[in-house]
Amino acid sequence: MAKKAVASMQKGEGRTFSKVIKMIKSPKTGAYVFQEEMVHNEKVKDYLAK
């Protein structure tokens, strides 16, 4: 028999991070590249300000 995953073991901290997509211009080709990163919610503005 297959084991069931227990949902009550989750701590609910998955929403403290956000996926941020930043558009960066490549120095070699001049084309735009999208950079994706998981950033803590409190540091999103700092990440986008760079």
PQR file with spaces between the fields and no chain letter, atoms N, CA, C, O and H, PARSE charges and radii, in Angstrom:
ATOM       1  N    MET     1       0.832   -1.183    0.000 -0.4000 1.5000
ATOM       2  CA   MET     1       0.000    0.000    0.000 -0.0000 2.0000
ATOM       3  C    MET     1       0.877    1.247    0.000  0.5500 1.7000
ATOM       4  O    MET     1       1.975    1.262    0.556 -0.5500 1.4000
ATOM       5  N    ALA     2       0.370    2.268   -0.626 -0.4000 1.5000
ATOM       6  CA   ALA     2       1.112    3.526   -0.701 -0.0000 2.0000
ATOM       7  C    ALA     2       0.888    4.343    0.570  0.5500 1.7000
ATOM       8  O    ALA     2      -0.197    4.336    1.152 -0.5500 1.4000
ATOM       9  H    ALA     2      -0.522    2.256   -1.079  0.4000 1.0000
ATOM      10  N    LYS     3       1.930    5.038    0.981 -0.4000 1.5000
ATOM      11  CA   LYS     3       1.816    5.888    2.162 -0.0000 2.0000
ATOM      12  C    LYS     3       1.285    7.258    1.758  0.5500 1.7000
ATOM      13  O    LYS     3       1.616    7.774    0.690 -0.5500 1.4000
ATOM      14  H    LYS     3       2.812    5.044    0.509  0.4000 1.0000
ATOM      15  N    LYS     4       0.473    7.828    2.606 -0.4000 1.5000
ATOM      16  CA   LYS     4      -0.060    9.159    2.347 -0.0000 2.0000
ATOM      17  C    LYS     4       0.839   10.198    3.011  0.5500 1.7000
ATOM      18  O    LYS     4       1.353    9.981    4.109 -0.5500 1.4000
ATOM      19  H    LYS     4       0.204    7.409    3.473  0.4000 1.0000
ATOM      20  N    ALA     5       1.018   11.308    2.344 -0.4000 1.5000
ATOM      21  CA   ALA     5       1.774   12.413    2.937 -0.0000 2.0000
ATOM      22  C    ALA     5       0.867   13.139    3.919  0.5500 1.7000
ATOM      23  O    ALA     5      -0.296   13.412    3.625 -0.5500 1.4000
ATOM      24  H    ALA     5       0.601   11.484    1.453  0.4000 1.0000
ATOM      25  N    VAL     6       1.405   13.442    5.068 -0.4000 1.5000
ATOM      26  CA   VAL     6       0.611   14.090    6.102 -0.0000 2.0000
ATOM      27  C    VAL     6       0.683   15.599    5.890  0.5500 1.7000
ATOM      28  O    VAL     6       1.759   16.191    5.971 -0.5500 1.4000
ATOM      29  H    VAL     6       2.351   13.220    5.307  0.4000 1.0000
ATOM      30  N    ALA     7      -0.459   16.216    5.621 -0.4000 1.5000
ATOM      31  CA   ALA     7      -0.499   17.651    5.339 -0.0000 2.0000
ATOM      32  C    ALA     7      -0.295   18.489    6.593  0.5500 1.7000
ATOM      33  O    ALA     7       0.100   19.650    6.497 -0.5500 1.4000
ATOM      34  H    ALA     7      -1.333   15.735    5.555  0.4000 1.0000
ATOM      35  N    SER     8      -0.555   17.929    7.754 -0.4000 1.5000
ATOM      36  CA   SER     8      -0.435   18.709    8.988 -0.0000 2.0000
ATOM      37  C    SER     8       1.017   18.953    9.383  0.5500 1.7000
ATOM      38  O    SER     8       1.278   19.745   10.289 -0.5500 1.4000
ATOM      39  H    SER     8      -0.876   16.985    7.833  0.4000 1.0000
ATOM      40  N    MET     9       1.963   18.296    8.728 -0.4000 1.5000
ATOM      41  CA   MET     9       3.366   18.485    9.067 -0.0000 2.0000
ATOM      42  C    MET     9       3.944   19.744    8.425  0.5500 1.7000
ATOM      43  O    MET     9       5.044   20.164    8.785 -0.5500 1.4000
ATOM      44  H    MET     9       1.751   17.653    7.992  0.4000 1.0000
ATOM      45  N    GLN    10       3.234   20.346    7.494 -0.4000 1.5000
ATOM      46  CA   GLN    10       3.726   21.557    6.857 -0.0000 2.0000
ATOM      47  C    GLN    10       3.618   22.725    7.830  0.5500 1.7000
ATOM      48  O    GLN    10       2.669   22.812    8.610 -0.5500 1.4000
ATOM      49  H    GLN    10       2.340   20.005    7.201  0.4000 1.0000
ATOM      50  N    LYS    11       4.595   23.615    7.775 -0.4000 1.5000
ATOM      51  CA   LYS    11       4.626   24.732    8.711 -0.0000 2.0000
ATOM      52  C    LYS    11       3.989   25.989    8.139  0.5500 1.7000
ATOM      53  O    LYS    11       3.815   26.964    8.871 -0.5500 1.4000
ATOM      54  H    LYS    11       5.366   23.544    7.142  0.4000 1.0000
ATOM      55  N    GLY    12       3.635   26.003    6.862 -0.4000 1.5000
ATOM      56  CA   GLY    12       2.980   27.154    6.274 -0.0000 2.0000
ATOM      57  C    GLY    12       3.903   28.315    5.965  0.5500 1.7000
ATOM      58  O    GLY    12       3.448   29.456    5.887 -0.5500 1.4000
ATOM      59  H    GLY    12       3.776   25.211    6.267  0.4000 1.0000
ATOM      60  N    GLU    13       5.185   28.055    5.787 -0.4000 1.5000
ATOM      61  CA   GLU    13       6.135   29.127    5.519 -0.0000 2.0000
ATOM      62  C    GLU    13       6.446   29.254    4.031  0.5500 1.7000
ATOM      63  O    GLU    13       7.399   29.941    3.665 -0.5500 1.4000
ATOM      64  H    GLU    13       5.555   27.128    5.850  0.4000 1.0000
ATOM      65  N    GLY    14       5.688   28.627    3.190 -0.4000 1.5000
ATOM      66  CA   GLY    14       5.941   28.674    1.757 -0.0000 2.0000
ATOM      67  C    GLY    14       5.609   30.013    1.133  0.5500 1.7000
ATOM      68  O    GLY    14       6.101   30.328    0.050 -0.5500 1.4000
ATOM      69  H    GLY    14       4.914   28.068    3.488  0.4000 1.0000
ATOM      70  N    ARG    15       4.790   30.802    1.792 -0.4000 1.5000
ATOM      71  CA   ARG    15       4.379   32.088    1.224 -0.0000 2.0000
ATOM      72  C    ARG    15       5.295   33.230    1.647  0.5500 1.7000
ATOM      73  O    ARG    15       4.988   34.390    1.370 -0.5500 1.4000
ATOM      74  H    ARG    15       4.390   30.547    2.672  0.4000 1.0000
ATOM      75  N    THR    16       6.397   32.938    2.301 -0.4000 1.5000
ATOM      76  CA   THR    16       7.317   33.995    2.702 -0.0000 2.0000
ATOM      77  C    THR    16       8.291   34.328    1.583  0.5500 1.7000
ATOM      78  O    THR    16       9.057   35.286    1.697 -0.5500 1.4000
ATOM      79  H    THR    16       6.646   31.996    2.525  0.4000 1.0000
ATOM      80  N    PHE    17       8.274   33.554    0.505 -0.4000 1.5000
ATOM      81  CA   PHE    17       9.150   33.791   -0.631 -0.0000 2.0000
ATOM      82  C    PHE    17       8.320   34.094   -1.866  0.5500 1.7000
ATOM      83  O    PHE    17       7.207   33.591   -2.020 -0.5500 1.4000
ATOM      84  H    PHE    17       7.652   32.777    0.413  0.4000 1.0000
ATOM      85  N    SER    18       8.877   34.927   -2.749 -0.4000 1.5000
ATOM      86  CA   SER    18       8.209   35.276   -3.997 -0.0000 2.0000
ATOM      87  C    SER    18       9.156   34.992   -5.152  0.5500 1.7000
ATOM      88  O    SER    18      10.372   35.128   -5.018 -0.5500 1.4000
ATOM      89  H    SER    18       9.781   35.336   -2.623  0.4000 1.0000
ATOM      90  N    LYS    19       8.592   34.597   -6.281 -0.4000 1.5000
ATOM      91  CA   LYS    19       9.386   34.386   -7.480 -0.0000 2.0000
ATOM      92  C    LYS    19       9.458   35.715   -8.217  0.5500 1.7000
ATOM      93  O    LYS    19       8.435   36.266   -8.622 -0.5500 1.4000
ATOM      94  H    LYS    19       7.604   34.487   -6.389  0.4000 1.0000
ATOM      95  N    VAL    20      10.678   36.228   -8.388 -0.4000 1.5000
ATOM      96  CA   VAL    20      10.886   37.526   -9.014 -0.0000 2.0000
ATOM      97  C    VAL    20      11.526   37.302  -10.380  0.5500 1.7000
ATOM      98  O    VAL    20      12.511   36.574  -10.505 -0.5500 1.4000
ATOM      99  H    VAL    20      11.509   35.780   -8.059  0.4000 1.0000
ATOM     100  N    ILE    21      10.956   37.934  -11.398 -0.4000 1.5000
ATOM     101  CA   ILE    21      11.496   37.843  -12.755 -0.0000 2.0000
ATOM     102  C    ILE    21      12.017   39.222  -13.130  0.5500 1.7000
ATOM     103  O    ILE    21      11.267   40.197  -13.152 -0.5500 1.4000
ATOM     104  H    ILE    21      10.155   38.525  -11.297  0.4000 1.0000
ATOM     105  N    LYS    22      13.314   39.292  -13.424 -0.4000 1.5000
ATOM     106  CA   LYS    22      13.968   40.563  -13.713 -0.0000 2.0000
ATOM     107  C    LYS    22      14.509   40.533  -15.141  0.5500 1.7000
ATOM     108  O    LYS    22      15.105   39.541  -15.560 -0.5500 1.4000
ATOM     109  H    LYS    22      13.924   38.500  -13.406  0.4000 1.0000
ATOM     110  N    MET    23      14.304   41.618  -15.888 -0.4000 1.5000
ATOM     111  CA   MET    23      14.783   41.698  -17.260 -0.0000 2.0000
ATOM     112  C    MET    23      16.137   42.402  -17.263  0.5500 1.7000
ATOM     113  O    MET    23      16.256   43.532  -16.790 -0.5500 1.4000
ATOM     114  H    MET    23      13.820   42.424  -15.548  0.4000 1.0000
ATOM     115  N    ILE    24      17.159   41.727  -17.801 -0.4000 1.5000
ATOM     116  CA   ILE    24      18.522   42.251  -17.803 -0.0000 2.0000
ATOM     117  C    ILE    24      19.024   42.275  -19.244  0.5500 1.7000
ATOM     118  O    ILE    24      18.803   41.330  -20.002 -0.5500 1.4000
ATOM     119  H    ILE    24      17.062   40.809  -18.186  0.4000 1.0000
ATOM     120  N    LYS    25      19.701   43.363  -19.617 -0.4000 1.5000
ATOM     121  CA   LYS    25      20.254   43.468  -20.966 -0.0000 2.0000
ATOM     122  C    LYS    25      21.618   42.787  -20.996  0.5500 1.7000
ATOM     123  O    LYS    25      22.487   43.077  -20.174 -0.5500 1.4000
ATOM     124  H    LYS    25      19.880   44.131  -19.002  0.4000 1.0000
ATOM     125  N    SER    26      21.795   41.882  -21.951 -0.4000 1.5000
ATOM     126  CA   SER    26      23.042   41.145  -22.084 -0.0000 2.0000
ATOM     127  C    SER    26      24.128   42.064  -22.642  0.5500 1.7000
ATOM     128  O    SER    26      23.896   42.741  -23.643 -0.5500 1.4000
ATOM     129  H    SER    26      21.090   41.646  -22.620  0.4000 1.0000
ATOM     130  N    PRO    27      25.314   42.105  -22.014 -0.5600 1.5000
ATOM     131  CA   PRO    27      26.380   42.974  -22.519  0.2800 2.0000
ATOM     132  C    PRO    27      26.977   42.489  -23.842  0.5500 1.7000
ATOM     133  O    PRO    27      27.489   43.296  -24.618 -0.5500 1.4000
ATOM     134  N    LYS    28      26.919   41.189  -24.105 -0.4000 1.5000
ATOM     135  CA   LYS    28      27.501   40.637  -25.332 -0.0000 2.0000
ATOM     136  C    LYS    28      26.646   40.928  -26.553  0.5500 1.7000
ATOM     137  O    LYS    28      27.127   41.493  -27.535 -0.5500 1.4000
ATOM     138  H    LYS    28      26.503   40.534  -23.475  0.4000 1.0000
ATOM     139  N    THR    29      25.378   40.540  -26.491 -0.4000 1.5000
ATOM     140  CA   THR    29      24.521   40.615  -27.671 -0.0000 2.0000
ATOM     141  C    THR    29      23.596   41.817  -27.670  0.5500 1.7000
ATOM     142  O    THR    29      23.101   42.208  -28.727 -0.5500 1.4000
ATOM     143  H    THR    29      24.988   40.081  -25.693  0.4000 1.0000
ATOM     144  N    GLY    30      23.353   42.405  -26.529 -0.4000 1.5000
ATOM     145  CA   GLY    30      22.421   43.518  -26.441 -0.0000 2.0000
ATOM     146  C    GLY    30      20.975   43.075  -26.316  0.5500 1.7000
ATOM     147  O    GLY    30      20.076   43.909  -26.208 -0.5500 1.4000
ATOM     148  H    GLY    30      23.755   42.087  -25.670  0.4000 1.0000
ATOM     149  N    ALA    31      20.745   41.774  -26.328 -0.4000 1.5000
ATOM     150  CA   ALA    31      19.390   41.239  -26.189 -0.0000 2.0000
ATOM     151  C    ALA    31      19.013   41.201  -24.710  0.5500 1.7000
ATOM     152  O    ALA    31      19.877   41.173  -23.834 -0.5500 1.4000
ATOM     153  H    ALA    31      21.476   41.096  -26.416  0.4000 1.0000
ATOM     154  N    TYR    32      17.733   41.201  -24.458 -0.4000 1.5000
ATOM     155  CA   TYR    32      17.255   41.141  -23.076 -0.0000 2.0000
ATOM     156  C    TYR    32      17.081   39.694  -22.636  0.5500 1.7000
ATOM     157  O    TYR    32      16.591   38.851  -23.388 -0.5500 1.4000
ATOM     158  H    TYR    32      17.031   41.225  -25.170  0.4000 1.0000
ATOM     159  N    VAL    33      17.493   39.426  -21.405 -0.4000 1.5000
ATOM     160  CA   VAL    33      17.426   38.086  -20.822 -0.0000 2.0000
ATOM     161  C    VAL    33      16.601   38.190  -19.548  0.5500 1.7000
ATOM     162  O    VAL    33      16.711   39.165  -18.805 -0.5500 1.4000
ATOM     163  H    VAL    33      17.891   40.111  -20.794  0.4000 1.0000
ATOM     164  N    PHE    34      15.784   37.192  -19.305 -0.4000 1.5000
ATOM     165  CA   PHE    34      14.976   37.169  -18.091 -0.0000 2.0000
ATOM     166  C    PHE    34      15.666   36.319  -17.041  0.5500 1.7000
ATOM     167  O    PHE    34      16.035   35.173  -17.299 -0.5500 1.4000
ATOM     168  H    PHE    34      15.695   36.400  -19.909  0.4000 1.0000
ATOM     169  N    GLN    35      15.839   36.888  -15.854 -0.4000 1.5000
ATOM     170  CA   GLN    35      16.474   36.184  -14.745 -0.0000 2.0000
ATOM     171  C    GLN    35      15.420   35.947  -13.671  0.5500 1.7000
ATOM     172  O    GLN    35      14.804   36.892  -13.176 -0.5500 1.4000
ATOM     173  H    GLN    35      15.540   37.819  -15.644  0.4000 1.0000
ATOM     174  N    GLU    36      15.216   34.679  -13.313 -0.4000 1.5000
ATOM     175  CA   GLU    36      14.215   34.316  -12.314 -0.0000 2.0000
ATOM     176  C    GLU    36      14.909   33.889  -11.030  0.5500 1.7000
ATOM     177  O    GLU    36      15.896   33.155  -11.062 -0.5500 1.4000
ATOM     178  H    GLU    36      15.716   33.912  -13.715  0.4000 1.0000
ATOM     179  N    GLU    37      14.385   34.356   -9.897 -0.4000 1.5000
ATOM     180  CA   GLU    37      14.944   33.983   -8.598 -0.0000 2.0000
ATOM     181  C    GLU    37      13.857   33.959   -7.548  0.5500 1.7000
ATOM     182  O    GLU    37      12.866   34.683   -7.644 -0.5500 1.4000
ATOM     183  H    GLU    37      13.583   34.953   -9.871  0.4000 1.0000
ATOM     184  N    MET    38      14.051   33.118   -6.544 -0.4000 1.5000
ATOM     185  CA   MET    38      13.158   33.091   -5.387 -0.0000 2.0000
ATOM     186  C    MET    38      13.770   34.010   -4.332  0.5500 1.7000
ATOM     187  O    MET    38      14.899   33.797   -3.892 -0.5500 1.4000
ATOM     188  H    MET    38      14.856   32.530   -6.467  0.4000 1.0000
ATOM     189  N    VAL    39      13.010   35.038   -3.931 -0.4000 1.5000
ATOM     190  CA   VAL    39      13.508   36.053   -3.009 -0.0000 2.0000
ATOM     191  C    VAL    39      12.536   36.157   -1.838  0.5500 1.7000
ATOM     192  O    VAL    39      11.326   36.016   -2.011 -0.5500 1.4000
ATOM     193  H    VAL    39      12.093   35.210   -4.289  0.4000 1.0000
ATOM     194  N    HIS    40      13.072   36.404   -0.650 -0.4000 1.5000
ATOM     195  CA   HIS    40      12.233   36.600    0.531 -0.0000 2.0000
ATOM     196  C    HIS    40      11.375   37.844    0.328  0.5500 1.7000
ATOM     197  O    HIS    40      11.830   38.822   -0.264 -0.5500 1.4000
ATOM     198  H    HIS    40      14.056   36.519   -0.509  0.4000 1.0000
ATOM     199  N    ASN    41      10.143   37.810    0.815 -0.4000 1.5000
ATOM     200  CA   ASN    41       9.191   38.902    0.591 -0.0000 2.0000
ATOM     201  C    ASN    41       9.712   40.257    1.063  0.5500 1.7000
ATOM     202  O    ASN    41       9.401   41.281    0.454 -0.5500 1.4000
ATOM     203  H    ASN    41       9.774   37.015    1.296  0.4000 1.0000
ATOM     204  N    GLU    42      10.491   40.277    2.126 -0.4000 1.5000
ATOM     205  CA   GLU    42      10.998   41.538    2.658 -0.0000 2.0000
ATOM     206  C    GLU    42      12.110   42.128    1.791  0.5500 1.7000
ATOM     207  O    GLU    42      12.403   43.318    1.905 -0.5500 1.4000
ATOM     208  H    GLU    42      10.744   39.445    2.620  0.4000 1.0000
ATOM     209  N    LYS    43      12.732   41.328    0.930 -0.4000 1.5000
ATOM     210  CA   LYS    43      13.874   41.788    0.143 -0.0000 2.0000
ATOM     211  C    LYS    43      13.556   41.959   -1.340  0.5500 1.7000
ATOM     212  O    LYS    43      14.470   42.122   -2.148 -0.5500 1.4000
ATOM     213  H    LYS    43      12.494   40.361    0.837  0.4000 1.0000
ATOM     214  N    VAL    44      12.280   41.925   -1.711 -0.4000 1.5000
ATOM     215  CA   VAL    44      11.903   42.030   -3.122 -0.0000 2.0000
ATOM     216  C    VAL    44      12.262   43.403   -3.683  0.5500 1.7000
ATOM     217  O    VAL    44      12.817   43.493   -4.778 -0.5500 1.4000
ATOM     218  H    VAL    44      11.537   41.793   -1.055  0.4000 1.0000
ATOM     219  N    LYS    45      11.956   44.470   -2.951 -0.4000 1.5000
ATOM     220  CA   LYS    45      12.246   45.822   -3.440 -0.0000 2.0000
ATOM     221  C    LYS    45      13.746   46.054   -3.572  0.5500 1.7000
ATOM     222  O    LYS    45      14.189   46.707   -4.516 -0.5500 1.4000
ATOM     223  H    LYS    45      11.506   44.397   -2.061  0.4000 1.0000
ATOM     224  N    ASP    46      14.531   45.528   -2.640 -0.4000 1.5000
ATOM     225  CA   ASP    46      15.984   45.671   -2.717 -0.0000 2.0000
ATOM     226  C    ASP    46      16.540   44.930   -3.926  0.5500 1.7000
ATOM     227  O    ASP    46      17.463   45.413   -4.581 -0.5500 1.4000
ATOM     228  H    ASP    46      14.171   44.997   -1.873  0.4000 1.0000
ATOM     229  N    TYR    47      15.984   43.764   -4.222 -0.4000 1.5000
ATOM     230  CA   TYR    47      16.452   42.971   -5.354 -0.0000 2.0000
ATOM     231  C    TYR    47      16.159   43.681   -6.676  0.5500 1.7000
ATOM     232  O    TYR    47      17.000   43.697   -7.575 -0.5500 1.4000
ATOM     233  H    TYR    47      15.234   43.371   -3.690  0.4000 1.0000
ATOM     234  N    LEU    48      14.972   44.266   -6.792 -0.4000 1.5000
ATOM     235  CA   LEU    48      14.603   44.941   -8.033 -0.0000 2.0000
ATOM     236  C    LEU    48      15.304   46.287   -8.193  0.5500 1.7000
ATOM     237  O    LEU    48      15.405   46.795   -9.310 -0.5500 1.4000
ATOM     238  H    LEU    48      14.289   44.253   -6.062  0.4000 1.0000
ATOM     239  N    ALA    49      15.785   46.870   -7.108 -0.4000 1.5000
ATOM     240  CA   ALA    49      16.472   48.157   -7.182 -0.0000 2.0000
ATOM     241  C    ALA    49      17.889   48.026   -7.732  0.5500 1.7000
ATOM     242  O    ALA    49      18.460   49.017   -8.185 -0.5500 1.4000
ATOM     243  H    ALA    49      15.702   46.458   -6.201  0.4000 1.0000
ATOM     244  N    LYS    50      18.460   46.841   -7.704 -0.4000 1.5000
ATOM     245  CA   LYS    50      19.833   46.625   -8.191 -0.0000 2.0000
ATOM     246  C    LYS    50      19.921   46.842   -9.682  0.5500 1.7000
ATOM     247  O    LYS    50      20.997   46.704  -10.264 -0.5500 1.4000
ATOM     248  H    LYS    50      17.996   46.036   -7.336  0.4000 1.0000
